[in-house]
Amino acid sequence: MALSIEAFGASPDGGGDATPAARLALARLREGGERRLVLPAGRLDFWPDRATERYAFVANNDEGLKRIAFPILDMNGVEIVGEGTRLVFHGRLVPFLVDRSRHVRLSGFSIDWERSFHSEAEILAEHRLGLDLRIPARFPYRIVGGRLVFEGEAGAEHALGNALEWDPVRRETAPFAADNYGIGERYAAEAIGAREVRLTTRLNRPLPRVGNRMVLVDERRDCPAIVVGGSTDVTIRDVDIHHAGAMGVIAQRSETIRLERVRVTPPPGSDRLVSTQNDATHFVQCRGEVALIDCLFENQMDDATNIHGVYAQVTERIRADAVELRLMHRQQHGLEFVTAGEFLQLAHADTLETFAEAGVKAVQRVNKEFFRVTFERPPAVLPRPGDVATNLSWTADATIRGCTARANRARGFLISTPGRVVVEANRFHVPGAAILIEGDARSWYEAGPVRDVAICGNVFDDCNYGVWGRAAIQIGPAVDAVRQPTLRYHANVRIEGNAFIAFDERLVHARCVDGLVIRGNTLRRSTTHAPGGQGPVLDIDHCSRVETEPPAPA
């Protein structure tokens, strides 16, 4: 038996706040009996005023007190099914939080905001002082003390944290455009006409071109569209995410996550260039299978997906069988990194070389950042402060098939998991590396090495037209060059049967791989852009057991 959100007071196309109805409907589902909530065709609006409130640590996003429209908390076997329903959100609100739940299905609706968290402006002039912009009325703002304050809804305001040039004709980032992170600390704004603003600032090169657009972004990541945490068997199917004030879908420490025909894209008929403000999808310390099937990821302000573990740093060796660990990146604070009965892998941070594995007997949390771990027995090699640990009990297999990643900022698929990974029959047109296989213990602290990756039957169409990659496929850990000659961080990567269309003929850049096969690929040369970098078609160094053949002309 199914419930309709209309029975709890929501009125499609009525313009009222459907948030209380969603809360009441989910409370009824939680009581048992019915398991299905139907969202009827039409538009439903959601405001933060009467939303459920909860402090949430969301990995790779900003922690904080969140207002949540659909809190799916400690539930089992719940389906939320739309009938092509348009869900429109207002202000700082998280549409869906799936927490410590099992067998959850979300399908048949779209997610958007009435006022986006970013703004866009036409470039009128570039000169020695900086930049002149025309800001359309749909992106309201005011100038206060020489600062741009972008006005949202329900009291929300958006600061200027980054500015990036986009080509409105191609509807993608301008060729080789650079970010301007930190601009919020080094600009002054003044009005020079009706909705025209001069930004006096220093911009990174290449300088923007008149007629293009600057996308003006708030660096905060506090309103992802769908958050999944501590949950098992979650499927998101036939859902369009047109916008979010952070990532589209973010899952952490969850098991078996499947996305089918999820489309991250600006709304149809809209002139807006940007979809989500950060990654389209992101998976942190998950296990089981992460499956992305027949999805579209376009125009988001970061990568299409990122599947990775976490490195925590050893800050103190308490005794031979106990250490203190620290979650290093602020957007990993609060993550349930490890629990008793799980296994940690220990590595040296400067080389990322593994030196021991250890079972965990007990965990004592100090705060959101520090915790103490007692091992079942002392590791064979004792860790030192500065070493890092990753959780071997939470690593995912990944299947990415039939997806399209295009016209976004940065890269396509970031993969750092030792599980079985299949990337096949996808199409890429991204300004950086289409596939990045890395691992680092110095910046984002994203683990770890891959052990079984097949990249087969994909189309790489004019990638690397930006500044976020060294090749269409880039493999290698973030360690200093002096550490690379003997390091074999990744293993068993096959790149077979792919079609490359490339103005930049740097197709594969690989470092520190044991077992690399590149064969059966084709290359068709393109003249879309002048090459952005120099290097061989296959740039391979510090690798073992390598089998390669040059791509055949297409």
N, C-alpha and C positions, 0 to 999 in steps of 0.2 A: 504494500500500500504506500502511496506517495502523498506527501504534504505539498501544498502550494504556499509560497511566501505571501500570496494574496490573502490567505486565511488569517494572517497575523497582522494585516493592516497595510501591506505594501500595495501601491497602486501604479502599475506600469504606465508610463507617459504622464503621470499625474504631477510630477515635479516635486513631490514631498520627499521627506527623508525616510528611506527604506531601512536604515540601520537598526532601529528598534525591532522591526519585523524580523530581520535576519537573526538578531540575538534571541528572540522568543522562539523562532522556528528551530534553531539549533538546540535550544534548551529542551524542546519537545523530543527532538531526535535523540538527545542524550538520555532521556528517560527510558528509551527502549520502545519496542513495537515497530513504528515506522523507521525506515532507514534511508528514505529518498526524499530530497527536497527539490521541488521544481520551481525554476525561475521562468515565468511566462515571457512570451515574446514582447518586445517593446523596450523602453528605457527605464532603468531603475537608478535613482540617485542616492548617494550615500555621503553623509556628513559626519565629522568626528565628534560632534557635541555629545551624543548619547551612545558612543561606541564603547565596547569593552576595553578596559585599560590594563596593560600588562607590561612590566619591564622585560625587555627581551635583549639577549645577546645574539646578534645575527652575524655569522662569520663573513668577513670581507665586506661588511656593511657597518653602519654605525649602531652601536648599542644605544638603548634609551627606553624611555617610557612611551610605549606605542599605543595608539588607538587602533582597534582592529574591527573591521566590518563583519567578517565571518570567522569567529574564533572556533576552530575545530580542535578541541582540547580533550585528550583522553577519551577518544571515541573509536568505535570499531564498526566497520562495514557501512560507512556513510557515503552516500552519493549526492552531489549537488549538480543538477542537470538543468541546463538552460535550453531555451528554444530559440537560439539565435539572439539571446538577450544582450542588450547593451548595458553594462554596468559602468556608471560614470561617477567618479569620486571627486570630492571637494576638500582641499586643504591637506593637512598632514595626517594621512590615514593609510594603514596597511590593509589591503583588501582581504587577503586570506592568510591565516596562520594555522598550519596543520602541525600540532605538537603532541608527541607521545600518543599517536593514533595508529590504527592499523586498517588496511584494506579501504582506502579512501579513493573516491573517483570524482574528478571535477571535469565537466564537459559542457560544450554547447553555449558559450557566452564570450563576450569580449570585455576587456578592461581598458578604461581610459580615464583621464582627468579633464575636468572642464577647463582648468588653467594648468598648463604644463609647468614642470619644475625648472625648465630651462627657458631661455628667450632667444629669439633670432632677430638679426638686424641686417639691413642692406648696407653694404660698404659704399659710401659716397666719395670718399677721398682718403688717400694715404699720403702723409707728408711728414716733415721732420718732427712735428709735435706728436704725431701718433696717428689717430684714425677718426674720421667723421662717419657717423652711422645714422641711419633712419630706422626707428624702431616702430613696427606696426602696432596699431591700437590693440590687437589681441594679446600683446605682451605689455600689460600696464606697468608703469614704473614712475618713480619720482627721483629727484636729485636732492640729496641731503648732505650739506657740508662737503660738496665735491665728490660724493659717492653715489653710485647708482644703487637704488633700492628697488628691486623688482617685486611687485605686489602680487601676492597669491590670493587665495580665498581662506575664509575662516581664520583670518589673522595671520596667515602664513606669509613670510617674506623670504626672498631668495637673494643671496649675496652673489657677487661676481667672483668666481674662483678660477675659471679657465675660459679662454677664448680660442676658438678653433675655426678656421676658414673652411667653408663648404662651397661647392659648385652647385647652384640651384638648377642648372640645366641638366647636368648628369645626375643630380640628386645623390651626391657622394662627397666625401672630403676632397678639397682641392688638391691637385697633384703636389705631393711632397710638402704639404702644409704641416706646420709644426704647432704643437700645443703651446699655450702661454700660461702654464700653471704658475701660480705666484703673482699673477697680474693684480689680484685683489690687494696686494700690499704696495703696489707701485703705479697707481694711476690716479688721475683727477678727472672728474666729469664736469662738463658745463653745457648748458643749452645753447644751441646756435640757430635754432629755428623750430618750427612746429614739429614736435616729435623727432627732432634732429639733435644729436649729442656729439660733442667732441670729447674723445678720450685722449688725454695727454699721458703718454706711456711709452715704454720701450717694448717693441714686439720682436719675437724671434723670427729669424729669416727662414724661408723666403717671405718677403713682405706680402700682405694680402692684396688682391686685385680688386679694383673698382668694379662693381656690379655683382660680385660674389656676396655671400652672406657670412657674417660671423655668428657662430653659435655661442651663446654666453651662458655658462654653466655654473651652478652652485656646487661646490665640492662635497657638500653633505650627501651621505647615502643613507637616508633614514626612512624611506617609504618604498621598499620592494613590493612587487605586485603579489607574489605567492612565496611564502616562507614555509619550508618543511623542516622540522627538527625532531630528532629522536623518534622517527616514525618508520613504519614498515609497509611496503606494498602500496605505493601511491601512484596513481595513473592520472595524467592530465591530458585530455584528448579534445581536439577541435576547439581550442581556446585561442583567441586572438588577444595579444597584449600590445596595445597601441602606445602605452606610455607607463612609466613608473618613475618615482623619485629616487631610484636606485636600480637594482637589478630586476629582471623579469621574473625568473624562478631561481630561488636560492635554497639548496637543500644541504643540511649538515647532519652528520652522524645519523644517517638514515639508511635504510636497507631496501633495495629494489625499487627504483624510481623509473617510471616510464613516461615519456612525452611523445605523443603521436599527433601529428598535424597541428602542432603549436606554432603559431605565427606571431613573431615579434616584428611589428611593422607599423609605420604611421597609419592613422585611420584612413580608409578609402575616401578619395575626393578631397583630402586635406592638402594644403600647401606646406604643411609643417615638415621639415626635413628629418627631424630626429624622433626615434621611437623611445626606447628606455634610456635613462640617463647614464646607465652603466651596463655591465654585461647582460646579454640576453638571458643566459642561463649559467649556473655556477653550482658546483658540487664539491663539498668539503668533507673529507674524512667519511665518505659513504662506503657501503659494501653491498654485496650482491651484484646486481647488474644495473648500471645506468644506461638506459636506452633512449636514444633520440631518433625518431623514425619520421621521415617525410615532413620535417619542420622547415620553417623559413625564419632566418635571423637576419634582419636588415635594418640599417640606419640607426642602430644603437650606438651609444657613445663609448663602447668598449667591446670586448671580445664576444664571439658567438657562444662559446662555452669554455669552461675551465674545470677540469676534473683533477683533484689533487688531494694529497694529505697535508699534514702540518709538521714542521720541525719545531720542537720546543728545545730551549737551550738549557744545558746543565749549568746552574749557577753555584752549586755547592755539592761536594761529595761529603755527605754526613757521616757515613761509615761505608764499609766495603759493600754492604747490601742495600744502601739507601742513598738517594740523591734528592736535591731540590731542583725543580725544573721551572722554567719561566716561559710563558707564551709571549713572544717577542713583538709581534705586530699588534698595534692597538685594536685592529679590527678582528683579531682572533681572541681577544680577552673574553673570558667567560665561557669559552668552548669547553665542553666536557671531553677533555683530551684523552684520558685513559681511566679505566676502572679496574678493580681487582679481577684477576683471571685472564687479563689480556697480555699481549706480548709487545715489547718495545724493541726496536732496532736502534743501535747506537752508532754514531758516525762522527768523524772529525769535521768540524765546520769548515775549515779552510780547504779541505780536499774532497769532502763528502764521501770519503771512503768508510765503509762499514767495518767496525771492529768487534762487535759483539751483539748478541741478542739475549733478552732476559724476560722471563715471566714476571708478572706483577702480583705481589701478595696483598698490598694495601696502598691506598691513596688517601692522603690528607690534604684537603684544599685549604690553603692559607687565605687567599682572596681570589679575585677574578684573574689575576696575573700569575701568581706563584702557587705551587703545590709540591708536596713531598711524596716521593714514591719509594716504597719498600719492595725489593725484589724477592722472588722465591729463594734465590741463592745469589751470591756475588757473581757478576759477569766474569767471563774468562779474562777479559782485559778491563781494568777498572776505568770508568770515565773520569775526565778532568773537567774543571770549569771551562766553559767555552765550547765543549762538545755538544752535539745535538741528538735528539731522540725523535723517532716517528713511530706511530702505532701500526704494527703489522696486522692487528686484528680488525682494522677498519680500512680495507683497501677494496676498490671496486673493479669489476669487469666493466667494459664499455662497448656498446654497439651504437655506431652513428651511421645511419644508412638513409640515402635518399633525401638528404637535407641540402638547403641552399644557404650559404653565408655570403652576404654582399653589402657593399656600400655603407659600411660602418666605420667608426674610428677603430684603429688598431688591427687586431688579428682575427683569425678564424677559431680553430680549435686548439686549446691548450691542454695537453695531456701529460699528467705526471702520476701514473698509477701503475703498480707492478702486476695488476690483473691482466686478463686477456682482453685486448683492444682490437676492434675491427672498425675501420673507417672506410666505407665503400659506397660507390655510386652517389657521391655528393658533388656539389658544384660550388666553387669558391671564386669570388671576385672581391678581394679585400686589400686594403692599402698596406698591410704588413705581411708577416708570414701567415700563410693559410693554416699551417699546422706548426705549432711550437711544442717541442718536447724538451723540458728544461729541468727544473729542480734547483732551489737555492736556499742558502742559510745565511743570507746577508740583507735581504730586502723584505719580501713578502713571506719568507720562510715557508715556501710551498714545496712539500715533498711529493714525490720522490722518483726513484729510477723506474723506467719501464723495463719489462721483461719479455713481452710478447705482443708486438704491434704489427698489424697488417693494414697497409694503406694501399687500397686496390680499386681500380676502376673509377677514379674520380676525375673531374675536370677542374684544372687550375687556370682560370681565365684572367690574364693581365693582373696578377697579384703584385704586391710590392710597389704600388704607385704612391706610397706614403713613406713614413720614416720609422716604421715599427717592425722591421725585419731585415734579415741578411740573405734570405732566399725564400722561395715559395714554401719549402719544407725546411725547418731549422731544428736541429737536434744538438743538444750539448748542455751540460750543467753550467751554472753560473759560478765558475771558479776561476782563479787567476791562471793565465796562460802557463806560468811556471809550474803549476800543479798538474797540467793536462797530460804530458807525455806518457805516463804509466797508468793513469786513471782510466778505468773502463766502467763508467757510471751506468750507462744504459746497455741493454742487450736485446738482440733478436728483433730487429726492425726490418720489415719487408716493404718495399715500395715498388709495386708491380702493376702494369697495365693501366697506367694513368695517362691522361692527355693534358699536356701543358700548352697553353697559348700564352706567349710571353714576349713583351717588349724588353724586359729585364731577364736575361737568360741565366741568372743564378737560380737554379732549380732546387738543388739540395745542398745544404751546409750541415755537415755532420762532424761532431767531435766526441771522443771518449765513448765509442760504441763497440761492444763485442758481439759480432754477428750482424752484419748489415748487407742486405740484398737489394740491389736496384737494377731492375731489368724489365724489358717489355713495355717501356714507356715511349710516348711520342712527343715531338715538339713542333709546334707551328709558330713561326716568328711573327710578331706583331709590331706595328709602328704607332700604336696608340700614344705612347709617350717616349721621350728620350730616356735611355737607361738611367736609373737613379743611383747605381753603384757599379763597382767593378769587381770581377771575380769569375772563376771558372763555372761552367755549367754544373759540374759535380765537384764540390769543395769538401774533400774528405781528409781528415787528419786525426792522428792518435786513435785510430780504430783498428780492430783485429777481426779476422775471419770475414773479410770483405769480398763481396762478389758484385761487380758492377758492369754495366754496359751502357754506352751513350744512348740517349733517346733517339729514336728513328724519326726522320722528317715526316711530318704529317701531310 
